[in-house]
């Protein structure tokens, strides 16, 4: 799947570079400077496109350069279409090539907003009622911090302070706390920040697909066991197919990630994890990938908290995982039978530095008995 995505991205960028080179060649200053030579103007357009892609790549990385080129191509096609329609309506051509300038401005503003939405973190709140006899519970959830991408270990500390200000009863981390490229220094600084949290029931964590790393441990200086040691040193409890009672009214069920099957350590089923649990208690499941909703609803759990999707990331493909069936949901709250599902867009990003179909967030969930609202 990822090979197909990256191959499509590469092919799209090649097409985009060629198309944009032909568009830049239409600018008045190039026509005036290089005359009627289409080859020279195309070469100049190719150079301008290359400089633009190289600049974005230098600042944000190659994958973001590809994304910028694709967005500019889409905007330019749209602006060319609108320009042609306007020329047809007015009965004559424009004296200058305004469509290109508008496309550049629109793309710049759009991607700047996307960068802001990815690199700034908002609070998203949910209130969930239950008929079960429970005490009120405030959960702060975050996922997909991918420490070292949009913020380092010290920057993460500021976000921890914001989450502490919510006065949570429990903080849960639903996977991809670190990335394949998160170096040991940033990982340890982020774990130390988690160690400052003060809650009623503690801080809990489940693995995502990136946390154990896809490269050799020497690359970033630690493996999955090293991450566990750093988390536990800072009083974060790591759950791998485990059930923990929270007081007298709640269960917390932490699942192994779906990707563990590829590593040779398949996870337990929801039926196995919920066997023998008291149905009068409110059960909360932590599962990085939102891909087991039917089994979770059938098991009778009350709440499932997920991450992984980054909210769908980029419009108009922000629901692609849901539409294709890779994910059960891309973002937000859904209710199936008696189970509530919340999928967060995460507080950061991996390689992509833009969010145009969502925004970065941490989640605050207030659970209370229906009669107490």
FIKE-21150 format. One record per residue (C-alpha): residue number from 0; residue in three letters; x, y, z. Coordinates in steps of 0.1 Angstrom, whole numbers. Example, Ala and Ser with C-alpha at 12.3 -4.5 7.8 and 13.67 -1.06 7.14 Angstrom:
# residues 2
+------+------+-------+-------+-------+
| resi | resn |  east | north |    up |
+------+------+-------+-------+-------+
|    0 |  Ala |   123 |   -45 |    78 |
|    1 |  Ser |   137 |   -11 |    71 |
+------+------+-------+-------+-------+
//
This chain:
# residues 373
+------+------+-------+-------+-------+
| resi | resn |  east | north |    up |
+------+------+-------+-------+-------+
|    0 |  Unk |     0 |     0 |     0 |
|    1 |  Unk |    27 |    25 |    10 |
|    2 |  Unk |    48 |    15 |   -21 |
|    3 |  Unk |    17 |    24 |   -43 |
|    4 |  Unk |    12 |    57 |   -24 |
|    5 |  Unk |    49 |    68 |   -28 |
|    6 |  Unk |    50 |    56 |   -65 |
|    7 |  Unk |    18 |    76 |   -72 |
|    8 |  Unk |    33 |   106 |   -54 |
|    9 |  Unk |    66 |   104 |   -74 |
|   10 |  Unk |    47 |   100 |  -107 |
|   11 |  Unk |    24 |   129 |   -99 |
|   12 |  Unk |    54 |   151 |   -91 |
|   13 |  Unk |    70 |   144 |  -124 |
|   14 |  Unk |    38 |   153 |  -142 |
|   15 |  Unk |    35 |   183 |  -120 |
|   16 |  Unk |    70 |   196 |  -128 |
|   17 |  Unk |    65 |   193 |  -165 |
|   18 |  Unk |    31 |   209 |  -164 |
|   19 |  Unk |    43 |   238 |  -142 |
|   20 |  Unk |    73 |   244 |  -164 |
|   21 |  Unk |    49 |   250 |  -194 |
|   22 |  Unk |    28 |   273 |  -172 |
|   23 |  Unk |    58 |   294 |  -159 |
|   24 |  Unk |    69 |   297 |  -195 |
|   25 |  Unk |    37 |   318 |  -202 |
|   26 |  Unk |    46 |   346 |  -179 |
|   27 |  Unk |    51 |   379 |  -196 |
|   28 |  Unk |    86 |   386 |  -183 |
|   29 |  Unk |    99 |   353 |  -197 |
|   30 |  Unk |    83 |   360 |  -231 |
|   31 |  Unk |    98 |   394 |  -231 |
|   32 |  Unk |   132 |   382 |  -220 |
|   33 |  Unk |   135 |   350 |  -241 |
|   34 |  Unk |   113 |   359 |  -271 |
|   35 |  Unk |    93 |   334 |  -290 |
|   36 |  Unk |   116 |   304 |  -284 |
|   37 |  Unk |    94 |   278 |  -267 |
|   38 |  Unk |   123 |   256 |  -258 |
|   39 |  Unk |   141 |   284 |  -239 |
|   40 |  Unk |   110 |   295 |  -222 |
|   41 |  Unk |   102 |   258 |  -212 |
|   42 |  Unk |   138 |   254 |  -199 |
|   43 |  Unk |   134 |   286 |  -179 |
|   44 |  Unk |   101 |   274 |  -165 |
|   45 |  Unk |   117 |   241 |  -156 |
|   46 |  Unk |   144 |   260 |  -138 |
|   47 |  Unk |   118 |   280 |  -118 |
|   48 |  Unk |    98 |   249 |  -109 |
|   49 |  Unk |   130 |   232 |   -98 |
|   50 |  Unk |   140 |   261 |   -77 |
|   51 |  Unk |   106 |   262 |   -61 |
|   52 |  Unk |   106 |   225 |   -53 |
|   53 |  Unk |   142 |   227 |   -40 |
|   54 |  Unk |   134 |   255 |   -17 |
|   55 |  Unk |   104 |   237 |    -2 |
|   56 |  Unk |   125 |   205 |     0 |
|   57 |  Unk |   153 |   223 |    18 |
|   58 |  Unk |   130 |   237 |    44 |
|   59 |  Unk |   105 |   209 |    49 |
|   60 |  Unk |   119 |   178 |    31 |
|   61 |  Unk |   114 |   160 |    -2 |
|   62 |  Unk |    79 |   146 |     5 |
|   63 |  Unk |    66 |   181 |    13 |
|   64 |  Unk |    82 |   194 |   -19 |
|   65 |  Unk |    62 |   169 |   -38 |
|   66 |  Unk |    30 |   178 |   -20 |
|   67 |  Unk |    36 |   215 |   -28 |
|   68 |  Unk |    41 |   208 |   -65 |
|   69 |  Unk |     9 |   187 |   -66 |
|   70 |  Unk |   -11 |   214 |   -49 |
|   71 |  Unk |     3 |   241 |   -72 |
|   72 |  Unk |    -5 |   220 |  -102 |
|   73 |  Unk |   -41 |   215 |   -90 |
|   74 |  Unk |   -45 |   252 |   -82 |
|   75 |  Unk |   -30 |   262 |  -116 |
|   76 |  Unk |   -53 |   239 |  -135 |
|   77 |  Unk |   -83 |   254 |  -117 |
|   78 |  Unk |   -71 |   290 |  -123 |
|   79 |  Unk |   -65 |   283 |  -159 |
|   80 |  Unk |  -100 |   269 |  -163 |
|   81 |  Unk |  -116 |   299 |  -146 |
|   82 |  Unk |   -94 |   322 |  -167 |
|   83 |  Unk |  -105 |   305 |  -199 |
|   84 |  Unk |  -141 |   307 |  -189 |
|   85 |  Unk |  -138 |   344 |  -180 |
|   86 |  Unk |  -121 |   351 |  -214 |
|   87 |  Unk |  -150 |   333 |  -232 |
|   88 |  Unk |  -176 |   353 |  -213 |
|   89 |  Unk |  -158 |   387 |  -220 |
|   90 |  Unk |  -151 |   378 |  -257 |
|   91 |  Unk |  -114 |   385 |  -256 |
|   92 |  Unk |   -82 |   373 |  -240 |
|   93 |  Unk |   -65 |   389 |  -210 |
|   94 |  Unk |   -35 |   410 |  -219 |
|   95 |  Unk |   -14 |   394 |  -191 |
|   96 |  Unk |   -13 |   359 |  -177 |
|   97 |  Unk |   -31 |   365 |  -144 |
|   98 |  Unk |   -41 |   329 |  -138 |
|   99 |  Unk |    -5 |   319 |  -129 |
|  100 |  Unk |     0 |   347 |  -104 |
|  101 |  Unk |   -34 |   338 |   -87 |
|  102 |  Unk |   -24 |   301 |   -86 |
|  103 |  Unk |     9 |   309 |   -69 |
|  104 |  Unk |    -8 |   331 |   -43 |
|  105 |  Unk |   -37 |   307 |   -36 |
|  106 |  Unk |   -13 |   277 |   -32 |
|  107 |  Unk |    10 |   297 |   -10 |
|  108 |  Unk |   -18 |   309 |    13 |
|  109 |  Unk |   -34 |   274 |    13 |
|  110 |  Unk |    -3 |   255 |    23 |
|  111 |  Unk |     7 |   282 |    48 |
|  112 |  Unk |   -26 |   276 |    65 |
|  113 |  Unk |   -20 |   238 |    63 |
|  114 |  Unk |    14 |   242 |    79 |
|  115 |  Unk |    -2 |   263 |   107 |
|  116 |  Unk |   -29 |   237 |   113 |
|  117 |  Unk |    -3 |   209 |   115 |
|  118 |  Unk |    22 |   228 |   138 |
|  119 |  Unk |    -2 |   243 |   163 |
|  120 |  Unk |   -23 |   222 |   187 |
|  121 |  Unk |   -59 |   227 |   197 |
|  122 |  Unk |   -81 |   212 |   223 |
|  123 |  Unk |  -111 |   191 |   212 |
|  124 |  Unk |  -137 |   182 |   239 |
|  125 |  Unk |  -163 |   154 |   240 |
|  126 |  Unk |  -190 |   147 |   266 |
|  127 |  Unk |  -202 |   111 |   269 |
|  128 |  Unk |  -232 |   100 |   289 |
|  129 |  Unk |  -236 |    65 |   303 |
|  130 |  Unk |  -264 |    47 |   321 |
|  131 |  Unk |  -238 |    29 |   342 |
|  132 |  Unk |  -234 |    38 |   378 |
|  133 |  Unk |  -200 |    56 |   375 |
|  134 |  Unk |  -182 |    85 |   390 |
|  135 |  Unk |  -173 |   113 |   365 |
|  136 |  Unk |  -140 |   107 |   347 |
|  137 |  Unk |  -120 |   132 |   327 |
|  138 |  Unk |   -97 |   116 |   301 |
|  139 |  Unk |   -70 |   135 |   282 |
|  140 |  Unk |   -60 |   116 |   251 |
|  141 |  Unk |   -32 |   123 |   226 |
|  142 |  Unk |   -17 |   103 |   198 |
|  143 |  Unk |     8 |   106 |   169 |
|  144 |  Unk |    32 |   130 |   186 |
|  145 |  Unk |    60 |   116 |   164 |
|  146 |  Unk |    84 |   135 |   186 |
|  147 |  Unk |   111 |   154 |   167 |
|  148 |  Unk |    90 |   163 |   137 |
|  149 |  Unk |    68 |   194 |   144 |
|  150 |  Unk |    83 |   198 |   179 |
|  151 |  Unk |   113 |   183 |   198 |
|  152 |  Unk |   113 |   169 |   233 |
|  153 |  Unk |   114 |   204 |   250 |
|  154 |  Unk |    85 |   216 |   227 |
|  155 |  Unk |    65 |   186 |   238 |
|  156 |  Unk |    68 |   197 |   274 |
|  157 |  Unk |    47 |   228 |   267 |
|  158 |  Unk |    20 |   206 |   253 |
|  159 |  Unk |    21 |   185 |   285 |
|  160 |  Unk |    16 |   216 |   306 |
|  161 |  Unk |   -15 |   224 |   285 |
|  162 |  Unk |   -28 |   189 |   291 |
|  163 |  Unk |   -21 |   192 |   328 |
|  164 |  Unk |   -41 |   224 |   330 |
|  165 |  Unk |   -72 |   203 |   320 |
|  166 |  Unk |   -70 |   186 |   355 |
|  167 |  Unk |   -72 |   151 |   340 |
|  168 |  Unk |   -82 |   120 |   360 |
|  169 |  Unk |   -61 |    99 |   335 |
|  170 |  Unk |   -39 |   106 |   305 |
|  171 |  Unk |   -37 |    81 |   277 |
|  172 |  Unk |   -13 |    79 |   247 |
|  173 |  Unk |   -28 |    60 |   218 |
|  174 |  Unk |     4 |    52 |   199 |
|  175 |  Unk |    31 |    67 |   177 |
|  176 |  Unk |    45 |    86 |   206 |
|  177 |  Unk |    79 |    86 |   187 |
|  178 |  Unk |    88 |    82 |   151 |
|  179 |  Unk |   114 |    61 |   132 |
|  180 |  Unk |   135 |    92 |   131 |
|  181 |  Unk |   131 |   103 |   167 |
|  182 |  Unk |   165 |   103 |   183 |
|  183 |  Unk |   171 |    91 |   218 |
|  184 |  Unk |   177 |   126 |   233 |
|  185 |  Unk |   143 |   138 |   221 |
|  186 |  Unk |   126 |   106 |   232 |
|  187 |  Unk |   140 |   108 |   267 |
|  188 |  Unk |   131 |   145 |   270 |
|  189 |  Unk |    95 |   137 |   260 |
|  190 |  Unk |    93 |   109 |   285 |
|  191 |  Unk |   106 |   132 |   312 |
|  192 |  Unk |    79 |   157 |   304 |
|  193 |  Unk |    53 |   129 |   308 |
|  194 |  Unk |    67 |   123 |   342 |
|  195 |  Unk |    56 |   157 |   354 |
|  196 |  Unk |    19 |   148 |   349 |
|  197 |  Unk |    -3 |   146 |   380 |
|  198 |  Unk |   -35 |   126 |   377 |
|  199 |  Unk |   -59 |   104 |   397 |
|  200 |  Unk |   -52 |    72 |   379 |
|  201 |  Unk |   -20 |    77 |   361 |
|  202 |  Unk |    -6 |    79 |   326 |
|  203 |  Unk |   -10 |    49 |   302 |
|  204 |  Unk |     4 |    42 |   268 |
|  205 |  Unk |    -1 |    17 |   239 |
|  206 |  Unk |    22 |    11 |   210 |
|  207 |  Unk |    16 |    24 |   175 |
|  208 |  Unk |    31 |    11 |   143 |
|  209 |  Unk |    61 |    35 |   143 |
|  210 |  Unk |    71 |    34 |   180 |
|  211 |  Unk |    93 |     3 |   178 |
|  212 |  Unk |   110 |    16 |   147 |
|  213 |  Unk |   112 |     0 |   112 |
|  214 |  Unk |   150 |     4 |   111 |
|  215 |  Unk |   178 |   -12 |   132 |
|  216 |  Unk |   179 |     1 |   168 |
|  217 |  Unk |   214 |    16 |   161 |
|  218 |  Unk |   198 |    42 |   138 |
|  219 |  Unk |   180 |    61 |   165 |
|  220 |  Unk |   197 |    47 |   196 |
|  221 |  Unk |   170 |    25 |   211 |
|  222 |  Unk |   144 |    -1 |   204 |
|  223 |  Unk |   109 |    -9 |   217 |
|  224 |  Unk |   123 |   -21 |   250 |
|  225 |  Unk |   144 |    10 |   254 |
|  226 |  Unk |   112 |    31 |   249 |
|  227 |  Unk |    94 |    10 |   275 |
|  228 |  Unk |   122 |    16 |   300 |
|  229 |  Unk |   122 |    53 |   295 |
|  230 |  Unk |    84 |    55 |   298 |
|  231 |  Unk |    83 |    34 |   329 |
|  232 |  Unk |   111 |    53 |   345 |
|  233 |  Unk |    88 |    84 |   342 |
|  234 |  Unk |    58 |    65 |   357 |
|  235 |  Unk |    40 |    58 |   324 |
|  236 |  Unk |    24 |    24 |   324 |
|  237 |  Unk |    28 |     5 |   291 |
|  238 |  Unk |    -2 |   -18 |   282 |
|  239 |  Unk |     2 |   -46 |   257 |
|  240 |  Unk |   -30 |   -66 |   256 |
|  241 |  Unk |   -37 |   -59 |   293 |
|  242 |  Unk |   -67 |   -49 |   314 |
|  243 |  Unk |   -64 |   -25 |   343 |
|  244 |  Unk |   -92 |   -16 |   368 |
|  245 |  Unk |   -95 |    21 |   374 |
|  246 |  Unk |  -111 |    26 |   408 |
|  247 |  Unk |  -144 |     8 |   413 |
|  248 |  Unk |  -162 |    19 |   381 |
|  249 |  Unk |  -138 |    16 |   351 |
|  250 |  Unk |  -117 |    -8 |   331 |
|  251 |  Unk |   -88 |     4 |   309 |
|  252 |  Unk |   -80 |   -21 |   281 |
|  253 |  Unk |   -47 |   -15 |   263 |
|  254 |  Unk |   -42 |   -33 |   230 |
|  255 |  Unk |   -11 |   -43 |   211 |
|  256 |  Unk |   -10 |   -25 |   177 |
|  257 |  Unk |   -24 |   -42 |   146 |
|  258 |  Unk |    11 |   -41 |   131 |
|  259 |  Unk |    23 |   -66 |   157 |
|  260 |  Unk |    11 |   -94 |   135 |
|  261 |  Unk |    37 |   -84 |   109 |
|  262 |  Unk |    64 |   -86 |   137 |
|  263 |  Unk |    54 |  -122 |   146 |
|  264 |  Unk |    36 |  -113 |   178 |
|  265 |  Unk |    -2 |  -113 |   170 |
|  266 |  Unk |   -24 |   -95 |   195 |
|  267 |  Unk |   -53 |  -109 |   215 |
|  268 |  Unk |   -88 |  -105 |   202 |
|  269 |  Unk |  -114 |   -83 |   218 |
|  270 |  Unk |  -133 |  -114 |   229 |
|  271 |  Unk |  -103 |  -127 |   247 |
|  272 |  Unk |   -95 |   -93 |   264 |
|  273 |  Unk |  -131 |   -88 |   276 |
|  274 |  Unk |  -137 |  -123 |   288 |
|  275 |  Unk |  -148 |  -123 |   325 |
|  276 |  Unk |  -150 |   -85 |   328 |
|  277 |  Unk |  -178 |   -70 |   350 |
|  278 |  Unk |  -204 |   -56 |   325 |
|  279 |  Unk |  -215 |   -30 |   350 |
|  280 |  Unk |  -181 |   -13 |   348 |
|  281 |  Unk |  -174 |    12 |   321 |
|  282 |  Unk |  -147 |    -1 |   298 |
|  283 |  Unk |  -123 |    20 |   278 |
|  284 |  Unk |  -101 |     6 |   250 |
|  285 |  Unk |   -68 |    21 |   238 |
|  286 |  Unk |   -61 |     9 |   202 |
|  287 |  Unk |   -38 |    29 |   179 |
|  288 |  Unk |   -54 |    20 |   146 |
|  289 |  Unk |   -92 |    24 |   141 |
|  290 |  Unk |   -96 |    -9 |   123 |
|  291 |  Unk |  -115 |   -32 |   146 |
|  292 |  Unk |  -148 |   -14 |   153 |
|  293 |  Unk |  -171 |   -43 |   146 |
|  294 |  Unk |  -154 |   -66 |   170 |
|  295 |  Unk |  -151 |   -39 |   196 |
|  296 |  Unk |  -187 |   -30 |   194 |
|  297 |  Unk |  -197 |   -67 |   196 |
|  298 |  Unk |  -175 |   -71 |   227 |
|  299 |  Unk |  -197 |   -46 |   245 |
|  300 |  Unk |  -170 |   -21 |   255 |
|  301 |  Unk |  -182 |    14 |   261 |
|  302 |  Unk |  -154 |    36 |   246 |
|  303 |  Unk |  -126 |    31 |   221 |
|  304 |  Unk |   -99 |    57 |   217 |
|  305 |  Unk |   -77 |    56 |   185 |
|  306 |  Unk |   -52 |    77 |   165 |
|  307 |  Unk |   -31 |    67 |   135 |
|  308 |  Unk |   -50 |    84 |   107 |
|  309 |  Unk |   -38 |   120 |   114 |
|  310 |  Unk |   -74 |   130 |   108 |
|  311 |  Unk |   -70 |   121 |    71 |
|  312 |  Unk |   -43 |   147 |    67 |
|  313 |  Unk |   -49 |   163 |    33 |
|  314 |  Unk |   -82 |   175 |    17 |
|  315 |  Unk |   -98 |   161 |    -5 |
|  316 |  Unk |   -83 |   127 |     4 |
|  317 |  Unk |   -89 |   132 |    42 |
|  318 |  Unk |  -115 |   104 |    42 |
|  319 |  Unk |   -97 |    80 |    18 |
|  320 |  Unk |   -88 |    55 |    45 |
|  321 |  Unk |  -124 |    53 |    55 |
|  322 |  Unk |  -137 |    52 |    19 |
|  323 |  Unk |  -113 |    24 |    10 |
|  324 |  Unk |  -120 |     4 |    41 |
|  325 |  Unk |   -84 |     6 |    54 |
|  326 |  Unk |   -97 |    24 |    85 |
|  327 |  Unk |  -132 |    22 |   101 |
|  328 |  Unk |  -131 |    59 |   106 |
|  329 |  Unk |  -107 |    87 |    97 |
|  330 |  Unk |  -116 |   113 |   124 |
|  331 |  Unk |  -141 |   122 |   151 |
|  332 |  Unk |  -168 |   106 |   172 |
|  333 |  Unk |  -190 |    77 |   161 |
|  334 |  Unk |  -214 |    54 |   179 |
|  335 |  Unk |  -220 |    18 |   170 |
|  336 |  Unk |  -245 |    -2 |   190 |
|  337 |  Unk |  -236 |     8 |   226 |
|  338 |  Unk |  -199 |    17 |   219 |
|  339 |  Unk |  -185 |    52 |   213 |
|  340 |  Unk |  -154 |    55 |   191 |
|  341 |  Unk |  -132 |    86 |   190 |
|  342 |  Unk |  -104 |    89 |   164 |
|  343 |  Unk |   -80 |   119 |   170 |
|  344 |  Unk |   -60 |   137 |   143 |
|  345 |  Unk |   -30 |   137 |   167 |
|  346 |  Unk |    -8 |   164 |   181 |
|  347 |  Unk |    18 |   163 |   154 |
|  348 |  Unk |    28 |   148 |   120 |
|  349 |  Unk |    53 |   124 |   106 |
|  350 |  Unk |    70 |   134 |    73 |
|  351 |  Unk |    42 |   155 |    60 |
|  352 |  Unk |    42 |   191 |    74 |
|  353 |  Unk |     7 |   201 |    63 |
|  354 |  Unk |   -28 |   194 |    75 |
|  355 |  Unk |   -55 |   207 |    52 |
|  356 |  Unk |   -83 |   183 |    60 |
|  357 |  Unk |   -81 |   187 |    98 |
|  358 |  Unk |   -59 |   203 |   126 |
|  359 |  Unk |   -36 |   190 |   153 |
|  360 |  Unk |   -53 |   184 |   186 |
|  361 |  Unk |   -53 |   167 |   220 |
|  362 |  Unk |   -86 |   153 |   232 |
|  363 |  Unk |  -105 |   158 |   264 |
|  364 |  Unk |  -133 |   133 |   271 |
|  365 |  Unk |  -157 |   138 |   300 |
|  366 |  Unk |  -176 |   106 |   310 |
|  367 |  Unk |  -205 |   109 |   334 |
|  368 |  Unk |  -237 |    93 |   345 |
|  369 |  Unk |  -266 |   105 |   324 |
|  370 |  Unk |  -285 |   116 |   355 |
|  371 |  Unk |  -256 |   138 |   367 |
|  372 |  Unk |  -254 |   163 |   338 |
+------+------+-------+-------+-------+
//
